[in-house]
Amino acid sequence: MTRRNWHILSDGDALVLARRVPVRMDFAASVDFPACNRLLLAQQIRQDLWRRLQRLKGFSPIVRISRDGDRLQVTAGGQVDGAIPAGLSDQVAEILSTPALRQRWIAHAARTRKGQDDA
């Protein structure tokens, strides 16, 4: 399924939001989140990853979210067509751990929208 040229892949308890398929994650970081709407959470994380890393040549963000009991395991990163700078996974980990961003993402993903499901 695609929404505005984004691929939303769902396989059991895992959801992947990516611009390109097949998905190739060249760098990533993982964190836990409380249970909420996975698709809304993935979209918000993807937007902020893009805002921070869009100057990286050939960058395409990828967000993978899987259920783990009452928690979500979020892995975010992306594909890069070119050189991957040192410390890029650490930058993503910092983005994913920023309290203000996490709070905004969780608040957004806790909302429900008519016609939009958890995928």
Helices and strands as residue ranges (DSSP letters): E 2-3, E 6-11, E 14-18, E 27-34, H 38-53, E 59-68, E 71-80, H 88-97, H 99-110
